[in-house]
């Protein structure tokens, strides 16, 4: 069976998309876009070297632009203090008393939790805001 040049480019694009779906590497979609550019160049009747150059420019350029865009994007907060991951971040709890190690036991959502002081200065009883959760320990700062 003899495949034409555009068919080989389309097969390569399909394989790259399939591998991307299996691995979750978004960069492979950019390379698949380059393969599509190579297929379109082949459909236009360009030479094999022009097809390769088109695929390299589009795929490499798209990969470079995506990498540059990701590098400039702000990083999300670590998971233990990210409200998008842990919905308890920002909730208020009442601390009755702190022990001398800066820890306490607090009630939150119907259960008793260990808490650690994460604010500035000395811990004082009263309302505190959850700023992070590490394992089963709440990190608290004074509520504003």
C-alpha positions in Angstrom: 0.0 0.0 0.0 1.4 3.3 -1.0 0.5 6.4 1.1 0.6 9.9 -0.3 2.5 12.6 1.5 -0.6 14.3 2.9 -1.9 11.0 4.2 1.3 10.4 6.1 1.1 13.9 7.6 -2.5 13.3 8.7 -1.6 10.0 10.2 1.3 11.7 12.1 -1.1 14.3 13.4 -3.6 11.7 14.6 -0.9 9.7 16.3 0.4 12.9 18.1 -3.2 13.7 19.3 -3.7 10.1 20.5 -0.4 10.1 22.4 -1.4 13.5 23.9 -4.7 12.1 25.1 -2.9 9.2 26.7 -0.2 11.3 28.4 -1.9 14.7 28.9 1.1 16.6 27.5 -0.4 19.7 25.8 2.8 20.3 23.9 2.0 17.3 21.7 -1.1 19.1 20.4 1.2 22.0 19.3 3.3 19.4 17.4 0.1 17.9 15.9 -0.7 21.4 14.6 2.6 21.4 12.9 1.8 18.1 11.3 -1.5 19.5 10.1 0.5 22.4 8.5 2.7 19.8 6.8 -0.4 18.0 5.5 -1.8 21.3 4.1 1.5 22.1 2.5 1.5 18.6 0.9 -2.1 19.2 -0.3 -0.9 22.5 -1.9 1.7 20.6 -3.9 4.8 21.9 -2.2 8.1 19.9 -2.1 8.9 17.5 0.8 11.4 20.0 2.2 8.8 22.8 2.2 6.3 20.5 4.0 8.9 19.8 6.7 9.8 23.5 7.0 6.1 24.4 7.3 5.5 21.7 10.0 8.6 22.7 11.9 7.8 26.4 11.8 4.1 26.0 12.9 4.7 23.1 15.4 7.9 24.6 16.9 6.4 28.1 16.9 3.2 27.0 18.6 5.2 25.1 21.2 7.5 28.1 21.8 4.5 30.4 22.2 2.7 28.0 24.5 5.8 27.6 26.7 6.4 31.4 26.8 2.7 31.9 27.7 2.9 29.3 30.5 6.1 30.8 31.9 4.5 34.2 32.2 1.3 33.0 33.9 1.1 33.4 37.6 1.7 30.3 39.7 -1.2 29.0 41.8 -0.8 28.8 45.5 0.4 25.5 47.0 -2.4 23.0 47.4 -2.5 23.2 51.2 -3.3 26.9 51.1 -5.2 27.1 47.8 -8.9 27.9 48.2 -9.6 26.3 44.8 -8.3 22.9 46.2 -9.5 23.1 49.9 -12.7 24.9 50.3 -12.1 25.3 54.1 -9.4 27.9 53.5 -10.7 31.3 54.6 -13.3 29.8 57.0 -13.4 31.2 60.6 -13.1 29.1 63.7 -13.2 30.1 67.4 -10.1 29.3 69.5 -10.8 29.0 73.2 -7.2 28.8 74.3 -3.7 28.2 72.9 -1.1 26.0 74.6 2.5 27.1 75.0 3.6 25.3 71.8 1.3 27.4 69.7 -1.3 24.7 69.1 -4.9 24.3 70.0 -8.0 22.1 69.5 -10.9 23.7 67.6 -14.3 22.8 66.4 -14.8 23.0 62.6 -17.6 21.5 60.6 -18.8 19.3 63.5 -15.4 17.8 64.3 -12.5 18.6 66.5 -9.3 19.6 64.7 -5.7 20.2 65.7 -4.7 23.8 64.9 -1.4 25.5 64.7 -0.8 29.3 64.9 0.4 30.7 61.6 0.0 34.4 62.3 2.4 37.1 63.4 3.1 37.8 67.1 1.7 35.8 70.0 -1.4 33.7 69.6 -4.5 34.9 71.5 -7.9 33.3 72.0 -10.7 34.5 69.7 -11.8 34.2 66.1 -9.2 32.9 63.6 -9.2 32.3 59.9 -7.9 29.1 58.3 -5.0 29.9 56.0 -3.8 26.4 55.2 -4.5 22.8 56.0 -1.6 20.3 56.3 -2.8 16.8 56.8 -5.4 16.9 59.6 -4.0 20.2 61.1 -5.4 23.6 60.5 -3.1 26.6 60.2 -4.7 29.6 61.7 -4.2 33.4 61.6 -6.1 36.0 63.5 -9.4 36.9 61.8 -9.5 40.5 60.5 
